[in-house]
Amino acid sequence: MKARFLRFARVRSRARRASTVGLFLTLFATTAQAQQGTPEQRRACTPDVYRLCAGEIPNVRAITACLRRNRSSLSEACRSVFDQTGN
């Protein structure tokens, strides 16, 4: 009887941990998605990312920082994205 209870407690504990990890990953994915900008913004800056910041792919924060550092070399379309967002 005690062994059955302990086994049930372990399964519940694993399920709780798995659901917590799942929730964390969902929140993280949503946050990362929000940082990537709109499809139009990504389309405007993708050529500049490959030209100027290819070494930073797939790190969105590093790409954004790289584009800011290279603002003078950005295409007009990508520069206007940064002007619109105030970055």
C-alpha positions as CSV (number, residue, x, y, z in Angstrom):
1,M,0.0,0.0,0.0
2,K,2.8,2.4,0.9
3,A,4.7,1.6,-2.2
4,R,1.7,2.3,-4.4
5,F,1.2,5.7,-2.7
6,L,4.9,6.6,-3.1
7,R,4.7,5.7,-6.8
8,F,1.6,7.8,-7.2
9,A,3.3,10.7,-5.5
10,R,6.3,10.5,-7.8
11,V,4.1,10.5,-10.9
12,R,2.2,13.5,-9.6
13,S,5.5,15.3,-8.9
14,R,6.8,14.6,-12.4
15,A,3.6,15.7,-13.9
16,R,3.7,19.0,-11.9
17,R,7.3,19.6,-13.0
18,A,6.5,18.8,-16.6
19,S,3.5,21.2,-16.6
20,T,5.7,23.9,-15.0
21,V,8.4,23.5,-17.6
22,G,5.7,23.5,-20.4
23,L,4.3,26.7,-19.1
24,F,7.7,28.3,-18.9
25,L,8.6,27.3,-22.4
26,T,5.2,28.6,-23.7
27,L,5.8,32.0,-22.0
28,F,9.4,32.1,-23.3
29,A,8.3,31.3,-26.8
30,T,5.7,34.1,-26.7
31,T,8.2,36.6,-25.4
32,A,10.7,35.7,-28.1
33,Q,8.1,35.9,-30.8
34,A,7.1,39.4,-29.6
35,Q,10.7,40.5,-29.9
36,Q,11.0,39.5,-33.5
37,G,8.8,42.3,-34.8
38,T,6.0,42.2,-37.4
39,P,6.4,40.3,-40.7
40,E,6.8,43.6,-42.5
41,Q,9.6,44.7,-40.2
42,R,11.4,41.3,-40.5
43,R,11.0,41.5,-44.3
44,A,12.5,45.0,-44.4
45,C,15.5,44.1,-42.3
46,T,16.3,40.5,-43.3
47,P,18.7,41.4,-46.1
48,D,20.6,43.7,-43.6
49,V,20.7,40.9,-41.0
50,Y,22.3,38.6,-43.5
51,R,24.7,41.3,-44.8
52,L,25.7,42.8,-41.5
53,C,24.8,40.5,-38.6
54,A,24.9,36.9,-39.9
55,G,27.1,35.8,-37.1
56,E,24.4,36.7,-34.6
57,I,21.7,34.5,-36.1
58,P,19.4,33.1,-34.3
59,N,19.9,35.4,-31.2
60,V,17.2,38.1,-31.7
61,R,18.6,40.4,-29.1
62,A,22.1,40.2,-30.5
63,I,20.7,40.8,-34.0
64,T,18.8,43.9,-32.9
65,A,21.9,45.3,-31.1
66,C,24.0,44.6,-34.2
67,L,21.5,46.4,-36.4
68,R,21.6,49.4,-34.0
69,R,25.4,49.5,-34.1
70,N,25.4,49.4,-37.9
71,R,22.5,51.9,-38.3
72,S,24.5,54.0,-40.8
73,S,24.9,50.9,-43.1
74,L,21.2,49.9,-43.0
75,S,19.0,49.9,-46.0
76,E,16.4,52.6,-46.1
77,A,13.6,50.2,-45.4
78,C,15.3,48.7,-42.3
79,R,16.3,52.2,-41.1
80,S,12.7,53.3,-41.3
81,V,11.7,50.3,-39.1
82,F,14.1,51.6,-36.4
83,D,12.9,55.1,-36.9
84,Q,9.2,54.0,-36.4
85,T,9.9,52.1,-33.2
86,G,12.1,54.8,-31.8
87,N,15.1,52.4,-31.3
